[in-house]
């Protein structure tokens, strides 16, 4: 499903115009992005948890040259789905 299809489906289900639905989605994504920048997690009830995790610095070895390099620490975004969604995906529903 691409963005256009998603907005059309959301607008149909909520009764909002496609323009209002797009604005709603954009505001939701902006608010989530602000929370991630602060290092906060975002829990979407009955869906899952988006959280930022810090990956520690590590030493990486280039396989072709054998040269060792230090990879700096970084923040990564992680998603943990709700148990209900995990079960649905396992069951193929």
TORPA-4810 file (N, C-alpha, C, O; in nm, 3 decimals):
<nodes>
NODE_1_0.086_-0.118_0.000_0.000_0.000_0.000_0.090_0.123_0.000_0.175_0.138_0.087_X
NODE_2_0.070_0.209_-0.096_0.149_0.331_-0.100_0.075_0.443_-0.025_-0.035_0.422_0.026_X
NODE_3_0.137_0.560_-0.018_0.081_0.671_0.059_-0.057_0.713_0.008_-0.148_0.737_0.087_X
NODE_4_-0.073_0.720_-0.122_-0.200_0.764_-0.180_-0.312_0.667_-0.143_-0.422_0.709_-0.107_X
NODE_5_-0.284_0.537_-0.153_-0.383_0.436_-0.118_-0.414_0.440_0.032_-0.530_0.427_0.072_X
NODE_6_-0.311_0.459_0.113_-0.330_0.466_0.258_-0.418_0.584_0.296_-0.510_0.569_0.377_X
NODE_7_-0.391_0.700_0.239_-0.470_0.820_0.269_-0.614_0.802_0.223_-0.706_0.844_0.293_X
NODE_8_-0.634_0.741_0.107_-0.769_0.716_0.058_-0.846_0.624_0.152_-0.962_0.649_0.183_X
NODE_9_-0.781_0.518_0.199_-0.844_0.425_0.292_-0.875_0.492_0.426_-0.983_0.474_0.482_X
NODE_10_-0.779_0.570_0.477_-0.798_0.640_0.603_-0.911_0.742_0.593_-0.992_0.754_0.685_X
NODE_11_-0.918_0.813_0.483_-1.022_0.913_0.465_-1.159_0.846_0.455_-1.258_0.899_0.505_X
NODE_12_-1.166_0.732_0.391_-1.292_0.659_0.379_-1.339_0.608_0.516_-1.458_0.616_0.549_X
NODE_13_-1.246_0.554_0.595_-1.282_0.499_0.725_-1.317_0.605_0.828_-1.402_0.582_0.914_X
NODE_14_-1.254_0.722_0.821_-1.275_0.825_0.923_-1.379_0.928_0.882_-1.434_0.998_0.967_X
NODE_15_-1.406_0.940_0.753_-1.500_1.041_0.707_-1.435_1.177_0.683_-1.504_1.272_0.645_X
NODE_16_-1.304_1.186_0.704_-1.232_1.309_0.675_-1.206_1.319_0.526_-1.207_1.218_0.455_X
NODE_17_-1.182_1.440_0.478_-1.143_1.456_0.338_-1.001_1.404_0.323_-0.926_1.399_0.421_X
NODE_18_-0.962_1.365_0.202_-0.824_1.317_0.182_-0.720_1.420_0.225_-0.615_1.384_0.279_X
NODE_19_-0.747_1.547_0.203_-0.653_1.653_0.243_-0.638_1.656_0.395_-0.526_1.668_0.445_X
NODE_20_-0.749_1.647_0.468_-0.744_1.645_0.614_-0.677_1.519_0.667_-0.603_1.524_0.766_X
NODE_21_-0.703_1.406_0.602_-0.640_1.281_0.643_-0.488_1.288_0.624_-0.413_1.241_0.709_X
NODE_22_-0.444_1.346_0.513_-0.300_1.362_0.488_-0.237_1.452_0.593_-0.128_1.424_0.642_X
NODE_23_-0.306_1.561_0.627_-0.257_1.653_0.729_-0.246_1.582_0.865_-0.150_1.603_0.938_X
NODE_24_-0.345_1.499_0.896_-0.344_1.424_1.021_-0.225_1.328_1.027_-0.157_1.320_1.130_X
NODE_25_-0.201_1.257_0.919_-0.088_1.164_0.913_0.044_1.239_0.927_0.134_1.194_0.999_X
NODE_26_0.057_1.351_0.858_0.181_1.430_0.866_0.206_1.479_1.008_0.320_1.476_1.055_X
NODE_27_0.102_1.525_1.076_0.117_1.573_1.213_0.155_1.459_1.307_0.236_1.477_1.397_X
NODE_28_0.096_1.341_1.285_0.129_1.224_1.365_0.276_1.187_1.348_0.346_1.160_1.446_X
NODE_29_0.322_1.185_1.226_0.462_1.149_1.198_0.557_1.254_1.256_0.661_1.218_1.310_X
NODE_30_0.522_1.382_1.245_0.605_1.488_1.304_0.614_1.473_1.455_0.722_1.488_1.512_X
NODE_31_0.501_1.444_1.520_0.500_1.428_1.666_0.583_1.307_1.708_0.656_1.312_1.807_X
NODE_32_0.572_1.199_1.633_0.653_1.080_1.664_0.801_1.110_1.642_0.885_1.068_1.722_X
NODE_33_0.833_1.180_1.535_0.973_1.216_1.508_1.031_1.301_1.618_1.147_1.282_1.657_X
NODE_34_0.953_1.396_1.670_1.000_1.480_1.782_1.028_1.394_1.905_1.127_1.416_1.974_X
NODE_35_0.940_1.297_1.932_0.961_1.209_2.047_1.087_1.126_2.030_1.162_1.106_2.125_X
NODE_36_1.112_1.077_1.908_1.232_0.997_1.882_1.358_1.080_1.900_1.458_1.031_1.952_X
NODE_37_1.353_1.206_1.857_1.469_1.295_1.872_1.502_1.317_2.019_1.618_1.335_2.055_X
NODE_38_1.399_1.316_2.104_1.418_1.333_2.248_1.462_1.202_2.315_1.498_1.202_2.432_X
NODE_39_1.458_1.092_2.239_1.495_0.962_2.295_1.379_0.891_2.363_1.399_0.792_2.433_X
NODE_40_1.256_0.942_2.342_1.138_0.881_2.404_1.082_0.770_2.317_1.106_0.765_2.196_X
NODE_41_1.007_0.681_2.380_0.936_0.575_2.309_0.795_0.621_2.279_0.742_0.709_2.348_X
NODE_42_0.734_0.563_2.176_0.596_0.595_2.141_0.518_0.464_2.137_0.546_0.376_2.056_X
NODE_43_0.419_0.453_2.225_0.334_0.335_2.231_0.204_0.366_2.158_0.133_0.460_2.194_X
NODE_44_0.174_0.286_2.056_0.047_0.299_1.985_-0.040_0.183_2.034_-0.013_0.067_2.003_X
NODE_45_-0.144_0.214_2.113_-0.226_0.107_2.170_-0.280_0.012_2.064_-0.320_0.054_1.955_X
NODE_46_-0.280_-0.114_2.096_-0.328_-0.223_2.009_-0.249_-0.234_1.879_-0.297_-0.296_1.783_X
NODE_47_-0.130_-0.176_1.874_-0.047_-0.186_1.754_0.095_-0.226_1.790_0.143_-0.331_1.748_X
NODE_48_0.165_-0.142_1.869_0.301_-0.176_1.906_0.375_-0.059_1.966_0.319_0.048_1.989_X
NODE_49_0.504_-0.081_1.992_0.590_0.018_2.057_0.705_0.054_1.965_0.780_-0.032_1.920_X
NODE_50_0.719_0.183_1.939_0.834_0.236_1.867_0.929_0.291_1.972_0.889_0.371_2.056_X
NODE_51_1.054_0.249_1.967_1.150_0.298_2.066_1.286_0.321_2.002_1.322_0.258_1.903_X
NODE_52_1.360_0.414_2.061_1.497_0.438_2.015_1.591_0.362_2.107_1.573_0.359_2.229_X
NODE_53_1.691_0.301_2.047_1.791_0.227_2.124_1.928_0.279_2.085_1.952_0.314_1.970_X
NODE_54_2.017_0.284_2.181_2.152_0.328_2.154_2.240_0.208_2.127_2.252_0.118_2.211_X
NODE_55_2.302_0.206_2.010_2.399_0.102_1.978_2.535_0.152_2.022_2.577_0.262_1.985_X
NODE_56_2.603_0.074_2.099_2.733_0.112_2.152_2.838_0.111_2.040_2.820_0.049_1.935_X
NODE_57_2.947_0.183_2.064_3.053_0.182_1.964_3.115_0.043_1.959_3.115_-0.031_2.058_X
NODE_58_3.166_0.009_1.842_3.222_-0.125_1.824_3.335_-0.119_1.722_3.352_-0.021_1.650_X
NODE_59_3.410_-0.224_1.720_3.520_-0.234_1.624_3.474_-0.323_1.509_3.423_-0.434_1.530_X
NODE_60_3.492_-0.273_1.387_3.452_-0.344_1.267_3.577_-0.377_1.188_3.673_-0.300_1.186_X
NODE_61_3.576_-0.491_1.122_3.690_-0.532_1.040_3.645_-0.537_0.895_3.549_-0.605_0.860_X
NODE_62_3.717_-0.463_0.810_3.689_-0.466_0.667_3.737_-0.602_0.614_3.856_-0.632_0.622_X
NODE_63_3.646_-0.685_0.560_3.685_-0.821_0.519_3.787_-0.824_0.404_3.865_-0.919_0.396_X
NODE_64_3.787_-0.725_0.316_3.879_-0.731_0.202_4.020_-0.684_0.239_4.117_-0.735_0.184_X
NODE_65_4.032_-0.587_0.331_4.165_-0.535_0.366_4.213_-0.582_0.503_4.332_-0.577_0.533_X
NODE_66_4.119_-0.627_0.587_4.156_-0.667_0.722_4.176_-0.549_0.815_4.213_-0.566_0.931_X
NODE_67_4.151_-0.428_0.765_4.168_-0.307_0.846_4.058_-0.298_0.951_3.940_-0.321_0.922_X
NODE_68_4.098_-0.264_1.073_4.003_-0.249_1.182_3.962_-0.102_1.192_4.045_-0.012_1.182_X
NODE_69_3.831_-0.080_1.211_3.780_0.057_1.223_3.686_0.065_1.342_3.619_-0.032_1.376_X
NODE_70_3.682_0.182_1.404_3.592_0.206_1.515_3.463_0.267_1.462_3.465_0.373_1.399_X
NODE_71_3.351_0.201_1.488_3.219_0.252_1.447_3.163_0.328_1.566_3.149_0.271_1.674_X
NODE_72_3.130_0.456_1.549_3.082_0.536_1.663_2.944_0.491_1.710_2.872_0.425_1.635_X
NODE_73_2.906_0.526_1.833_2.772_0.491_1.881_2.665_0.567_1.802_2.691_0.676_1.751_X
NODE_74_2.546_0.508_1.795_2.438_0.574_1.722_2.304_0.530_1.779_2.294_0.428_1.848_X
NODE_75_2.201_0.609_1.750_2.065_0.575_1.789_1.996_0.508_1.671_2.008_0.552_1.557_X
NODE_76_1.922_0.400_1.700_1.847_0.330_1.597_1.702_0.319_1.642_1.673_0.313_1.762_X
NODE_77_1.612_0.316_1.547_1.469_0.304_1.576_1.430_0.157_1.572_1.468_0.085_1.480_X
NODE_78_1.355_0.114_1.672_1.313_-0.025_1.684_1.161_-0.029_1.700_1.103_0.059_1.764_X
NODE_79_1.097_-0.130_1.643_0.953_-0.148_1.657_0.925_-0.286_1.714_0.977_-0.386_1.665_X
NODE_80_0.843_-0.290_1.819_0.798_-0.416_1.878_0.646_-0.422_1.863_0.575_-0.346_1.929_X
NODE_81_0.595_-0.512_1.777_0.451_-0.520_1.759_0.381_-0.575_1.883_0.441_-0.645_1.965_X
NODE_82_0.254_-0.542_1.895_0.168_-0.593_2.000_0.159_-0.745_1.985_0.167_-0.797_1.873_X
NODE_83_0.142_-0.816_2.095_0.137_-0.962_2.091_0.024_-1.013_2.000_0.040_-1.115_1.933_X
NODE_84_-0.087_-0.942_1.997_-0.199_-0.980_1.910_-0.156_-0.980_1.764_-0.189_-1.073_1.689_X
NODE_85_-0.082_-0.877_1.722_-0.036_-0.871_1.583_0.067_-0.979_1.554_0.069_-1.035_1.445_X
NODE_86_0.152_-1.008_1.652_0.250_-1.116_1.633_0.179_-1.247_1.608_0.215_-1.323_1.518_X
NODE_87_0.075_-1.275_1.689_0.001_-1.399_1.674_-0.071_-1.406_1.540_-0.076_-1.512_1.478_X
NODE_88_-0.128_-1.293_1.496_-0.197_-1.290_1.367_-0.100_-1.319_1.252_-0.133_-1.392_1.159_X
NODE_89_0.020_-1.262_1.260_0.118_-1.281_1.154_0.169_-1.425_1.152_0.193_-1.480_1.044_X
NODE_90_0.185_-1.486_1.269_0.229_-1.625_1.276_0.124_-1.719_1.218_0.156_-1.817_1.151_X
NODE_91_-0.004_-1.686_1.246_-0.113_-1.770_1.199_-0.150_-1.747_1.054_-0.230_-1.822_0.998_X
NODE_92_-0.093_-1.645_0.993_-0.122_-1.614_0.853_-0.261_-1.556_0.832_-0.318_-1.569_0.724_X
NODE_93_-0.314_-1.492_0.934_-0.449_-1.435_0.924_-0.445_-1.299_0.864_-0.549_-1.235_0.847_X
</nodes>
